[in-house]
Amino acid sequence: MDQKTRAERFRSQIQNDGQEPEDQYEQELRSRQERIKRRAERIRRERQRLIRRRIIAGGVCIAAVILVIIVGKKLFSSGNSNPADENSNIFGTQNIQEQTTAPVSTEEPYTRKSDIVPAWIDQQIIEKNEFSRPGVRLKKVKNVVIHWVANAGTPAQSNRNYFANLADPKANPDGTKASSHFVVGLEGEIIQCIPIDEKSYCTNWRNDDTISIEVCHPDWEGKFNDITYQSVIKLTAWLLQQFDLTSNDIIRHYDVTGKDCPKYYVVHEDAWEQLKQDVNQYMQVNPSIQ
């Protein structure tokens, strides 16, 4: 082989050796570009899914807020709605219900056994007035309520007169309202101030269905003396018989409002339970108190 032929082969080999690395580089470059495109596509699809999820979540939240607002407005306005709206549901649409009969009252009629007041009760009925005898009939008698006058050493007559004088604007410039059906005195006397079928101003929101007894006491401990105690037992037992109640229906002012009234029988729970037992025993021994 001459020198010229060897030179041509050498150049050809060099050219082939240089072409192979170039082809590998181009293939690698194309492969890298493909990977980049696939990765970009995955990122794009992931972003789209994320956007869709956010849109759905946002829609659910908005719907929940709207529902809460609708329900809240309905509940807020229900207290001021008129009876015609009582069959509407929370979205304001009418329920298909009609009341075909008038509601039946579960309250028993107001009754008492006798209109005769025993002679041992001194009836000093206060004249009708805005501040101590409104003249409103009781709805029903459910309890007899025991109070203390909270004015140690004062007699029954003074406490009765205080209630009566509340009708005088000069004696009652503040417009105080107060009264009791009965006042039991330090000597056992019983004065009736309000008819037992009318409302007194003595037991707060229970004035409409209770009979009240104010009891005088010799000192600020509030314990009733013996003769006063016996009159309280007799009067309470008579009232329970009149309205077909039991000793379990005797309550304290304390049981209605939490006020320390009658004080001694709030502080000494055993004394209160004994009073109720004594009333029950008196009723058993005297089934028809006159």
Beta strands, then each sheet from edge to edge (+ up, - down):
strand 1: 122-123
strand 2: 143-148
strand 3: 182-184
strand 4: 190-192
strand 5: 210-215
strand 6: 250-252
sheet 1: 1+ 4+ 3- 5- 2- 6-
end
